[in-house]
Amino acid sequence: MRIAGLAARSGRAWTRSMLRLSLALVVCVLAGWGVRELVLVHQLDLLALQSRHHVEFFRMSLQSLLSRNESLPRVIAMEERLLALLANPTDTKAQDAVNNYLLDVQHGAGINAVYLMDRNGLTLAASNFQSASSYIGHTYAFRPYFQLALHGGLGRFYGLGATTGEPGYFLASPIAGSDGPIGVVVVKISLEDFESALVRNGDPVLLVDANGVVFLSSVPEFKYRTLMPLDAEVMQRIKASRQYGDQDLRPLGIHLQLQDEPQQIRASLQGRADDVYLAQSVLTAPEGWSIVLLSSTRQQRQNALLAGMATGLAVAFALSVLFFFRLNIKRYHERRQAEAALRQAYADLEKRIAERTADLTATNASLEEKVGALKTTETILRETRDSAVQAGKLAVLGQMAAGISHELNQPLTALHTFADNAVGLLERGDAAEVRENLGLIRQMAARMGRIVGEIKSFTRKPALERRPVGVTSVVVQALMLVEARRRQVEAQIDVLGVPDDLQVWADPQRLEQVLVNLLLNALDAVADSAQRRVNVTACRVDGRVRIVVRDSGSGIDAATLPHLFEPFFTTKSVGQGLGLGLAISRMIASELGGSLDARNSDGGGAEFIVELEGA
């Protein structure tokens, strides 16, 4: 009772300790989580401020680049040589003069290209007149920058070159005439240097047009993708202007809105794992473009997590010190109580041990008697099993007796005939013929000796001895023993694909008995069939050897298959078998560390499978 009371109090104390520990863990987690959130907010605010500075720098750099060349087409439009060519487009000298002038302007201004179009959009002269992809002769009236310039304004446009396929920023200015614009001068500026600067920045940067199409990006796979699906009208307008050629303007799949305030998005960029990014965008006028900077928050989140973990660990350490002092005092009192309870329990245990020792002594004596009886039973069972195996051999031998007598009768008859011939030949003095007859008599005697030797070997009762045994040799011995039965039923036995070096761990006599039983059953199964064939195959499967005996008989019906290996179960007529062959064969296979199973073959007939350990 005292021990039970102590156990109950100990259980309540353990419960209280677990509650205190849980409360301490909650306090540590809450403290760490709170610090993490505070640090994360501060870190993200700093990152947002830094991102704002970076994106403003990109905006000013872009505007500086674009505005630097904004007045260039207006200046070129005042050139008299352009007016002369527009007045007489077929004048080749005027065209050459304008081409060379535009080439000088291209080199001097460091731009991508400059060209002149008439009021119908036909290009009359271009700085790339020497190139195979020259603009001369091409019409660009479908471009928005041409249409804006033709109405008296300054045309601005970014897109892929309709002729060269190279992207660029187009600035177009009208050439005034007496009746309005008579032509348009277009300057093409490359933004490749600006894009390279974006790549060197490290963080992903996107340049998005007014329709939400990303046309410049430090992430190559983002180019010519959209922030959101485009409606049919916008798509039609883009296709009509051939702004992005044949590019497939598919959505990025990122929930990103163009707004002045920073926003957090989740995305997988540049083959990296899924991460949270801080998106900061700014609008650039007058093009209506937006520059978007995506800054990874991984470092900020890691810093916040480390701060939270450090706070949690610090709180945990402080609570651990407090609990340690309280626990030491409590453990001292519990130890004194436990020592008293232990002494009492030790006394009770000694008493119970003495009582149990007496019971165990009596039980042990009874158990030794039962073990002796069990060993005697095992000996009887082993002897009975060996007798059953030997009885099975004798039963098989009895079934083969008629065939064996026929096998012996043929050479005996031949011996009589050759002996009588030898006597007559001796009387005539024909020594050569006598020698030939004696050789034939020796062959007949050797044949009878082999048959008798196989019978003696088969009926021998040796002790079970597992050793490496060649499968081919055992199959050959078994075929010799069933040869008489094979001839009797006029069947054909084929040994297919048995490697000469295939070996198993087995007792050769007992494995031979199993194969003889299976071959005799197979020959009985095909005796009444139109096609009387038996196949023997063997192969190695996962370290084991599988021997299959397959016949062309009618197969095994479903009612017979579950009882096939039961002792004294047979489907043969009375006097043709005891029903022990398959039961003994399975027992032998089990003794050899293997198995014996039967099933119906897919091609008809039955097949018996022996599996043994490969040697």
C-alpha positions as CSV (number, residue, x, y, z in Angstrom):
1,M,0.0,0.0,0.0
2,R,2.8,2.4,0.9
3,I,4.5,1.7,-2.5
4,A,1.2,2.3,-4.3
5,G,0.8,5.6,-2.5
6,L,4.3,6.7,-3.4
7,A,3.7,5.8,-7.0
8,A,0.5,7.8,-7.1
9,R,2.2,10.8,-5.6
10,S,5.1,10.4,-8.0
11,G,2.6,10.3,-10.9
12,R,1.0,13.6,-9.8
13,A,4.4,15.2,-9.4
14,W,5.4,14.0,-12.9
15,T,2.2,15.6,-14.3
16,R,2.9,18.9,-12.6
17,S,6.4,18.8,-13.9
18,M,5.2,18.2,-17.5
19,L,2.7,21.1,-17.1
20,R,5.5,23.4,-15.9
21,L,7.7,22.3,-18.8
22,S,5.0,22.9,-21.3
23,L,4.3,26.3,-19.9
24,A,8.0,27.1,-20.1
25,L,8.2,26.0,-23.7
26,V,5.2,28.1,-24.5
27,V,6.8,31.2,-22.9
28,C,10.1,30.5,-24.8
29,V,8.2,30.1,-28.1
30,L,6.1,33.2,-27.6
31,A,9.1,35.3,-26.7
32,G,11.1,34.0,-29.7
33,W,8.2,34.5,-32.0
34,G,7.5,38.0,-30.8
35,V,11.2,39.0,-31.2
36,R,11.3,37.4,-34.6
37,E,8.3,39.4,-35.8
38,L,9.7,42.7,-34.6
39,V,13.1,42.0,-36.1
40,L,11.5,40.9,-39.4
41,V,9.4,44.0,-39.7
42,H,12.4,46.2,-39.1
43,Q,14.6,44.2,-41.5
44,L,11.9,44.4,-44.3
45,D,11.5,48.1,-43.7
46,L,15.2,48.6,-44.2
47,L,15.1,46.3,-47.3
48,A,12.1,48.3,-48.7
49,L,14.0,51.6,-48.3
50,Q,17.1,50.2,-49.9
51,S,15.0,48.8,-52.8
52,R,13.4,52.1,-53.3
53,H,16.7,53.8,-53.7
54,H,17.9,51.2,-56.1
55,V,14.8,51.3,-58.3
56,E,14.9,55.2,-58.3
57,F,18.5,54.9,-59.5
58,F,17.5,52.6,-62.3
59,R,14.6,55.0,-63.3
60,M,16.9,58.0,-63.5
61,S,19.5,56.0,-65.4
62,L,16.8,54.9,-67.9
63,Q,15.3,58.4,-68.3
64,S,18.8,59.9,-68.8
65,L,19.5,57.4,-71.5
66,L,16.2,58.0,-73.3
67,S,16.1,61.8,-73.0
68,R,19.7,62.1,-74.1
69,N,18.7,61.2,-77.7
70,E,15.1,62.6,-77.7
71,S,16.0,65.8,-79.6
72,L,18.2,63.9,-82.2
73,P,15.4,63.1,-84.7
74,R,14.2,66.7,-84.6
75,V,17.7,68.0,-85.4
76,I,18.1,65.4,-88.2
77,A,14.6,66.4,-89.6
78,M,16.0,69.9,-90.4
79,E,18.7,68.6,-92.7
80,E,18.2,69.9,-96.3
81,R,19.5,66.7,-97.9
82,L,16.5,64.8,-96.4
83,L,14.1,67.4,-97.9
84,A,15.7,67.0,-101.3
85,L,15.3,63.2,-101.3
86,L,11.7,63.5,-100.2
87,A,11.1,65.9,-103.0
88,N,12.7,63.5,-105.5
89,P,12.7,59.9,-104.1
90,T,14.1,58.4,-107.3
91,D,17.2,60.5,-107.3
92,T,20.0,58.0,-106.5
93,K,22.6,60.7,-105.9
94,A,20.3,62.3,-103.3
95,Q,19.7,58.9,-101.8
96,D,23.5,58.2,-101.5
97,A,24.1,61.5,-99.9
98,V,21.3,60.9,-97.3
99,N,22.6,57.3,-96.6
100,N,26.1,58.6,-95.9
101,Y,24.8,61.4,-93.8
102,L,22.7,59.1,-91.7
103,L,25.6,56.7,-91.3
104,D,27.8,59.6,-90.0
105,V,25.0,60.5,-87.6
106,Q,24.8,56.9,-86.3
107,H,28.5,56.7,-85.7
108,G,28.7,60.2,-84.1
109,A,25.7,59.7,-81.8
110,G,26.5,56.1,-80.9
111,I,23.0,54.9,-81.8
112,N,21.8,51.6,-83.3
113,A,20.3,53.0,-86.5
114,V,18.6,56.0,-88.2
115,Y,16.4,56.0,-91.3
116,L,14.1,58.2,-93.3
117,M,10.5,57.3,-94.4
118,D,8.1,59.1,-96.7
119,R,4.6,60.0,-95.6
120,N,3.4,56.5,-96.6
121,G,5.9,54.8,-94.4
122,L,8.3,53.6,-97.1
123,T,11.9,53.8,-96.1
124,L,13.9,55.9,-98.6
125,A,17.3,56.0,-96.8
126,A,18.9,54.3,-93.8
127,S,22.2,54.2,-92.0
128,N,22.4,50.4,-92.5
129,F,22.1,50.8,-96.3
130,Q,25.2,48.6,-96.7
131,S,23.7,45.7,-94.6
132,A,21.8,42.7,-96.1
133,S,19.0,43.5,-93.7
134,S,18.8,47.2,-94.7
135,Y,15.6,49.1,-94.0
136,I,15.5,50.7,-97.4
137,G,12.4,49.6,-99.4
138,H,10.5,48.4,-96.3
139,T,7.3,49.9,-95.2
140,Y,6.7,50.6,-91.5
141,A,3.5,52.5,-91.6
142,F,2.0,49.9,-89.1
143,R,4.4,51.1,-86.4
144,P,2.8,53.4,-83.7
145,Y,5.8,55.7,-83.7
146,F,5.3,56.5,-87.4
147,Q,1.6,57.2,-86.9
148,L,2.4,59.5,-84.0
149,A,5.1,61.4,-85.9
150,L,2.8,61.7,-88.9
151,H,0.3,63.6,-86.7
152,G,3.0,66.1,-85.7
153,G,4.1,64.6,-82.4
154,L,7.3,62.8,-81.2
155,G,6.8,59.0,-81.6
156,R,8.2,56.8,-78.9
157,F,8.1,53.0,-79.2
158,Y,10.0,49.9,-77.9
159,G,9.8,46.6,-79.8
160,L,11.5,44.0,-81.9
161,G,12.8,45.1,-85.3
162,A,10.3,44.1,-88.0
163,T,13.2,43.5,-90.4
164,T,16.2,42.6,-88.2
165,G,14.4,41.1,-85.3
166,E,16.7,43.1,-82.9
167,P,15.0,44.9,-80.0
168,G,15.3,48.7,-79.6
169,Y,13.8,52.0,-78.6
170,F,12.4,54.0,-81.5
171,L,12.2,57.8,-81.5
172,A,10.4,59.4,-84.5
173,S,10.0,63.0,-85.6
174,P,8.1,64.5,-88.5
175,I,9.6,66.5,-91.4
176,A,7.4,69.4,-92.0
177,G,6.3,70.5,-95.4
178,S,4.0,73.2,-96.8
179,D,0.9,70.9,-96.5
180,G,1.9,69.1,-93.3
181,P,4.4,66.3,-92.6
182,I,6.1,65.0,-95.7
183,G,8.2,62.4,-94.1
184,V,9.4,60.9,-90.8
185,V,12.9,60.5,-89.3
186,V,13.4,57.5,-87.0
187,V,16.2,56.9,-84.5
188,K,16.7,53.4,-83.1
189,I,18.5,53.1,-79.7
190,S,19.7,49.9,-78.2
191,L,19.0,49.2,-74.5
192,E,21.5,46.3,-74.3
193,D,23.9,48.2,-72.1
194,F,21.1,49.1,-69.7
195,E,19.9,45.5,-69.6
196,S,23.5,44.3,-68.9
197,A,23.6,46.8,-65.9
198,L,20.4,45.2,-64.6
199,V,22.0,41.7,-64.8
200,R,25.1,42.9,-62.9
201,N,22.9,44.3,-60.1
202,G,22.3,40.8,-58.8
203,D,18.7,41.0,-57.8
204,P,16.0,40.4,-60.5
205,V,14.9,43.6,-62.2
206,L,12.0,43.8,-64.7
207,L,11.1,46.6,-67.2
208,V,7.4,46.4,-67.9
209,D,5.5,48.3,-70.6
210,A,2.1,49.9,-70.2
211,N,0.3,46.7,-71.2
212,G,2.1,44.6,-68.5
213,V,4.6,42.9,-70.9
214,V,8.1,42.4,-69.5
215,F,10.4,43.4,-72.4
216,L,13.7,43.8,-70.4
217,S,14.8,41.6,-67.5
218,S,17.9,40.5,-65.7
219,V,16.1,37.0,-65.6
220,P,16.2,35.8,-69.3
221,E,13.2,33.5,-68.9
222,F,11.0,36.5,-67.8
223,K,11.5,38.4,-71.1
224,Y,8.3,38.7,-73.2
225,R,6.1,37.3,-70.5
226,T,3.1,39.2,-69.0
227,L,2.3,40.0,-65.4
228,M,-1.3,39.0,-66.1
229,P,-3.3,37.6,-69.0
230,L,-3.9,40.2,-71.8
231,D,-7.3,40.8,-73.1
232,A,-8.1,40.3,-76.8
233,E,-8.0,44.0,-77.7
234,V,-4.5,44.5,-76.3
235,M,-3.3,41.4,-78.0
236,Q,-4.7,42.5,-81.3
237,R,-3.1,45.9,-81.0
238,I,0.3,44.3,-80.1
239,K,0.1,42.0,-83.1
240,A,-1.0,44.7,-85.5
241,S,2.1,46.8,-84.5
242,R,4.3,43.6,-84.5
243,Q,5.8,45.0,-81.3
244,Y,7.1,41.7,-80.1
245,G,7.2,39.7,-83.3
246,D,6.2,36.1,-82.8
247,Q,6.9,35.9,-79.1
248,D,4.4,33.9,-77.0
249,L,3.2,36.4,-74.5
250,R,2.3,34.0,-71.7
251,P,1.6,35.1,-68.1
252,L,4.5,34.7,-65.6
253,G,2.3,33.0,-63.0
254,I,3.4,35.5,-60.3
255,H,0.8,37.5,-58.4
256,L,2.5,40.9,-58.9
257,Q,0.8,44.3,-59.0
258,L,2.4,47.5,-60.2
259,Q,2.0,49.8,-57.2
260,D,4.1,52.4,-55.4
261,E,4.1,50.6,-52.1
262,P,6.4,47.5,-51.7
263,Q,4.7,44.1,-51.7
264,Q,5.8,40.6,-50.9
265,I,5.4,37.8,-53.5
266,R,6.4,34.2,-53.6
267,A,8.2,32.9,-56.7
268,S,10.9,30.5,-57.9
269,L,13.6,32.5,-59.9
270,Q,16.7,31.5,-61.8
271,G,16.4,27.8,-60.9
272,R,16.4,28.5,-57.1
273,A,14.0,27.1,-54.6
274,D,10.7,28.8,-53.9
275,D,11.3,32.1,-52.0
276,V,9.6,35.2,-50.8
277,Y,10.7,38.5,-52.6
278,L,10.0,42.1,-51.8
279,A,8.7,43.8,-55.0
280,Q,9.3,47.5,-55.4
281,S,8.1,49.2,-58.6
282,V,8.2,52.8,-60.0
283,L,6.6,54.4,-63.0
284,T,8.7,56.1,-65.7
285,A,7.1,58.8,-67.8
286,P,6.1,59.5,-70.5
287,E,6.4,55.9,-71.9
288,G,4.2,54.5,-69.1
289,W,6.8,51.8,-68.3
290,S,7.4,50.4,-64.8
291,I,10.7,49.3,-63.3
292,V,10.2,46.4,-60.9
293,L,13.0,45.3,-58.5
294,L,12.6,41.9,-56.8
295,S,14.7,41.7,-53.6
296,S,15.0,38.3,-51.9
297,T,14.0,38.4,-48.2
298,R,15.8,35.1,-47.4
299,Q,18.6,36.9,-45.5
300,Q,16.2,39.1,-43.6
301,R,14.0,36.2,-42.6
302,Q,17.1,34.2,-41.5
303,N,18.3,37.2,-39.4
304,A,14.8,37.5,-37.8
305,L,14.7,33.7,-37.2
306,L,18.2,33.7,-35.6
307,A,17.1,36.6,-33.3
308,G,14.0,34.8,-32.3
309,M,15.9,31.6,-31.7
310,A,18.5,33.4,-29.6
311,T,15.7,35.1,-27.6
312,G,13.9,31.8,-27.1
313,L,17.2,30.1,-26.0
314,A,18.0,32.9,-23.6
315,V,14.5,32.7,-22.0
316,A,14.9,28.9,-21.8
317,F,18.3,29.2,-20.1
318,A,16.9,31.6,-17.5
319,L,13.9,29.3,-16.8
320,S,16.2,26.3,-16.7
321,V,18.3,27.9,-14.0
322,L,15.2,28.7,-11.9
323,F,13.8,25.2,-12.4
324,F,17.2,23.6,-11.6
325,F,17.3,25.2,-8.1
326,R,13.7,24.2,-7.4
327,L,14.2,20.7,-8.7
328,N,17.3,20.1,-6.5
329,I,15.4,20.9,-3.3
330,K,12.5,18.7,-4.4
331,R,14.7,15.8,-5.4
332,Y,16.4,15.8,-2.0
333,H,13.1,15.2,-0.2
334,E,12.0,12.7,-2.8
335,R,15.3,10.8,-2.5
336,R,14.8,10.4,1.3
337,Q,11.3,9.0,0.8
338,A,12.4,6.8,-2.0
339,E,15.2,5.3,0.1
340,A,12.8,4.3,2.8
341,A,10.4,2.8,0.3
342,L,13.2,1.0,-1.4
343,R,14.3,-0.7,1.8
344,Q,10.8,-1.9,2.4
345,A,10.4,-3.1,-1.2
346,Y,13.8,-4.9,-1.0
347,A,12.6,-6.9,2.0
348,D,9.3,-7.8,0.3
349,L,11.2,-8.8,-2.8
350,E,13.5,-11.2,-1.0
351,K,10.5,-12.9,0.5
352,R,8.8,-13.3,-2.9
353,I,12.0,-14.5,-4.5
354,A,12.3,-17.3,-2.0
355,E,8.7,-18.3,-2.8
356,R,9.2,-18.1,-6.5
357,T,12.4,-20.1,-6.4
358,A,10.6,-23.1,-4.9
359,D,8.0,-22.9,-7.6
360,L,10.6,-22.6,-10.3
361,T,12.5,-25.6,-9.1
362,A,9.4,-27.8,-9.3
363,T,8.5,-26.4,-12.7
364,N,12.0,-27.0,-14.0
365,A,11.9,-30.7,-13.1
366,S,8.6,-31.0,-14.9
367,L,9.9,-29.2,-17.9
368,E,13.0,-31.5,-18.1
369,E,10.7,-34.5,-18.3
370,K,8.7,-32.9,-21.1
371,V,11.8,-32.0,-23.0
372,G,13.0,-35.6,-22.8
373,A,9.7,-36.9,-24.1
374,L,9.8,-34.3,-27.0
375,K,13.3,-35.5,-28.0
376,T,12.1,-39.1,-28.1
377,T,9.1,-38.0,-30.2
378,E,11.4,-36.1,-32.6
379,T,13.6,-39.2,-33.0
380,I,10.6,-41.4,-33.8
381,L,9.3,-38.8,-36.3
382,R,12.7,-38.6,-38.0
383,E,12.9,-42.4,-38.3
384,T,9.3,-42.5,-39.6
385,R,10.1,-39.8,-42.2
386,D,13.2,-41.7,-43.5
387,S,11.1,-44.9,-43.6
388,A,8.4,-43.0,-45.6
389,V,11.1,-41.7,-48.1
390,Q,12.4,-45.3,-48.5
391,A,8.9,-46.6,-48.9
392,G,8.2,-44.1,-51.6
393,K,11.3,-45.3,-53.4
394,L,10.2,-48.9,-53.2
395,A,6.7,-47.9,-54.3
396,V,8.2,-46.1,-57.4
397,L,10.4,-49.1,-58.0
398,G,7.3,-51.4,-57.9
399,Q,5.6,-49.2,-60.5
400,M,8.7,-49.5,-62.7
401,A,9.2,-53.2,-62.2
402,A,7.4,-54.3,-65.4
403,G,9.3,-51.8,-67.5
404,I,12.6,-52.7,-65.9
405,S,12.0,-56.4,-66.5
406,H,11.4,-55.5,-70.2
407,E,14.6,-53.5,-70.3
408,L,16.5,-56.5,-68.9
409,N,14.7,-59.1,-71.0
410,Q,15.9,-57.6,-74.3
411,P,19.7,-57.8,-73.5
412,L,19.2,-61.3,-72.0
413,T,17.5,-62.5,-75.2
414,A,20.3,-60.9,-77.2
415,L,22.9,-62.7,-75.0
416,H,21.3,-66.1,-75.8
417,T,21.3,-65.4,-79.5
418,F,24.9,-64.1,-79.6
419,A,26.1,-67.1,-77.4
420,D,24.4,-69.6,-79.8
421,N,26.0,-67.9,-82.7
422,A,29.4,-67.9,-81.1
423,V,29.2,-71.7,-80.6
424,G,28.4,-72.3,-84.3
425,L,31.1,-69.9,-85.4
426,L,33.7,-71.7,-83.1
427,E,32.8,-75.0,-84.8
428,R,33.5,-73.5,-88.2
429,G,36.7,-71.8,-86.9
430,D,35.6,-68.3,-87.7
431,A,37.6,-66.5,-85.0
432,A,36.9,-62.9,-86.2
433,E,33.1,-63.4,-86.1
434,V,33.4,-65.1,-82.7
435,R,35.4,-62.0,-81.4
436,E,32.6,-59.7,-82.8
437,N,29.9,-61.7,-81.0
438,L,31.8,-61.7,-77.7
439,G,32.1,-57.9,-78.0
440,L,28.3,-57.6,-78.5
441,I,27.8,-59.9,-75.5
442,R,30.1,-57.6,-73.4
443,Q,28.0,-54.5,-74.5
444,M,24.7,-56.3,-73.5
445,A,26.2,-57.2,-70.1
446,A,27.4,-53.7,-69.5
447,R,23.9,-52.4,-70.3
448,M,22.3,-54.8,-67.9
449,G,24.9,-53.7,-65.3
450,R,24.0,-50.0,-65.7
451,I,20.3,-50.7,-65.3
452,V,20.9,-52.8,-62.1
453,G,23.4,-50.2,-60.8
454,E,20.8,-47.4,-61.2
455,I,18.2,-49.5,-59.4
456,K,20.7,-50.3,-56.5
457,S,21.7,-46.6,-56.2
458,F,18.0,-45.5,-56.3
459,T,16.9,-47.9,-53.5
460,R,19.9,-47.2,-51.3
461,K,19.0,-45.6,-47.9
462,P,21.9,-43.2,-47.2
463,A,21.9,-40.5,-44.5
464,L,20.9,-37.0,-45.6
465,E,24.0,-35.1,-46.8
466,R,23.7,-31.8,-48.5
467,R,26.5,-31.0,-51.0
468,P,27.0,-29.3,-54.4
469,V,25.2,-31.5,-56.9
470,G,25.1,-31.0,-60.7
471,V,21.6,-30.7,-62.0
472,T,22.4,-32.2,-65.3
473,S,23.8,-35.4,-63.8
474,V,20.7,-35.9,-61.6
475,V,18.3,-35.3,-64.4
476,V,20.2,-37.8,-66.6
477,Q,20.0,-40.5,-63.8
478,A,16.3,-39.9,-63.3
479,L,15.7,-40.2,-67.1
480,M,17.4,-43.6,-67.2
481,L,15.2,-44.8,-64.4
482,V,11.9,-43.8,-66.1
483,E,13.1,-44.8,-69.6
484,A,11.0,-48.0,-69.5
485,R,7.9,-46.1,-68.6
486,R,8.6,-43.5,-71.3
487,R,8.8,-46.2,-74.0
488,Q,5.6,-47.8,-72.6
489,V,3.5,-44.7,-73.1
490,E,5.5,-43.7,-76.2
491,A,6.2,-40.2,-74.9
492,Q,9.0,-37.7,-75.7
493,I,11.0,-36.2,-72.8
494,D,13.0,-33.0,-73.7
495,V,15.6,-31.5,-71.5
496,L,15.7,-27.8,-72.4
497,G,18.2,-25.1,-71.5
498,V,19.9,-26.8,-68.5
499,P,23.4,-25.4,-68.1
500,D,26.1,-28.0,-67.6
501,D,27.6,-26.0,-64.7
502,L,24.3,-25.5,-62.9
503,Q,24.6,-26.9,-59.3
504,V,22.4,-27.0,-56.2
505,W,22.9,-27.8,-52.5
506,A,21.1,-31.2,-52.2
507,D,21.4,-34.9,-51.5
508,P,21.8,-36.5,-55.0
509,Q,19.8,-39.6,-54.2
510,R,16.9,-37.7,-52.7
511,L,16.8,-35.1,-55.4
512,E,16.8,-38.0,-57.9
513,Q,13.8,-39.5,-56.1
514,V,11.9,-36.2,-56.4
515,L,12.6,-36.0,-60.1
516,V,11.7,-39.6,-60.7
517,N,8.4,-39.1,-58.9
518,L,7.6,-35.9,-61.0
519,L,8.7,-37.6,-64.3
520,L,6.5,-40.7,-63.6
521,N,3.5,-38.5,-62.8
522,A,4.1,-36.4,-65.9
523,L,4.3,-39.6,-68.1
524,D,1.0,-40.9,-66.5
525,A,-0.6,-37.5,-67.2
526,V,0.3,-37.6,-71.0
527,A,-0.4,-41.4,-71.4
528,D,-3.9,-40.7,-72.8
529,S,-3.1,-37.5,-74.6
530,A,-2.8,-37.0,-78.4
531,Q,0.5,-35.2,-77.9
532,R,2.7,-36.9,-75.3
533,R,5.5,-34.5,-74.4
534,V,7.3,-33.8,-71.2
535,N,9.8,-30.9,-70.8
536,V,12.5,-30.5,-68.1
537,T,14.0,-27.0,-67.7
538,A,16.3,-25.5,-65.0
539,C,17.6,-22.0,-64.5
540,R,19.1,-19.8,-61.7
541,V,16.7,-17.2,-60.2
542,D,17.9,-14.7,-57.6
543,G,20.5,-17.0,-56.1
544,R,18.2,-20.1,-56.2
545,V,17.8,-22.8,-58.8
546,R,14.4,-23.6,-60.3
547,I,13.8,-27.0,-61.9
548,V,10.5,-27.3,-63.8
549,V,8.8,-30.5,-65.1
550,R,6.1,-29.6,-67.5
551,D,3.7,-32.0,-69.3
552,S,1.2,-31.7,-72.2
553,G,-1.6,-33.5,-70.4
554,S,-5.0,-32.1,-69.4
555,G,-3.7,-30.2,-66.4
556,I,-4.9,-30.2,-62.7
557,D,-8.5,-29.3,-62.0
558,A,-9.4,-26.7,-59.4
559,A,-10.8,-29.2,-57.0
560,T,-7.7,-31.3,-57.0
561,L,-5.0,-28.6,-56.7
562,P,-5.5,-27.7,-53.0
563,H,-5.1,-31.4,-52.0
564,L,-2.4,-32.4,-54.4
565,F,0.4,-32.7,-51.8
566,E,-1.7,-34.4,-49.0
567,P,-0.6,-38.0,-48.0
568,F,-2.7,-40.8,-49.6
569,F,-4.5,-38.4,-52.0
570,T,-4.4,-39.7,-55.6
571,T,-6.4,-39.3,-58.7
572,K,-5.2,-42.6,-60.2
573,S,-7.2,-45.8,-60.2
574,V,-6.8,-48.4,-57.5
575,G,-3.5,-50.3,-57.6
576,Q,-1.7,-47.6,-59.6
577,G,-0.4,-45.5,-56.6
578,L,-0.6,-44.9,-52.9
579,G,-0.9,-41.1,-53.1
580,L,2.4,-40.7,-51.2
581,G,4.8,-39.7,-54.1
582,L,4.0,-35.9,-54.1
583,A,3.7,-35.7,-50.3
584,I,7.1,-37.4,-49.9
585,S,8.7,-35.3,-52.7
586,R,7.6,-32.1,-51.0
587,M,8.9,-33.3,-47.7
588,I,12.3,-34.1,-49.3
589,A,12.4,-30.7,-51.0
590,S,11.7,-29.0,-47.6
591,E,14.5,-31.1,-46.0
592,L,16.9,-29.9,-48.7
593,G,16.0,-26.2,-47.8
594,G,13.8,-25.7,-50.8
595,S,10.2,-26.1,-52.0
596,L,7.9,-28.0,-54.4
597,D,4.8,-26.4,-55.9
598,A,2.4,-27.2,-58.7
599,R,0.3,-25.1,-61.1
600,N,-1.3,-25.3,-64.5
601,S,0.8,-24.1,-67.4
602,D,-0.4,-21.2,-69.5
603,G,0.1,-23.3,-72.7
604,G,-1.9,-26.2,-71.2
605,G,-0.9,-29.1,-69.0
606,A,0.6,-29.0,-65.6
607,E,4.0,-28.0,-64.3
608,F,5.8,-28.8,-61.0
609,I,8.4,-26.4,-59.8
610,V,11.3,-27.4,-57.5
611,E,13.3,-24.6,-56.0
612,L,16.6,-25.2,-54.2
613,E,19.5,-23.2,-53.0
614,G,22.1,-22.6,-55.7
615,A,25.6,-23.8,-55.2
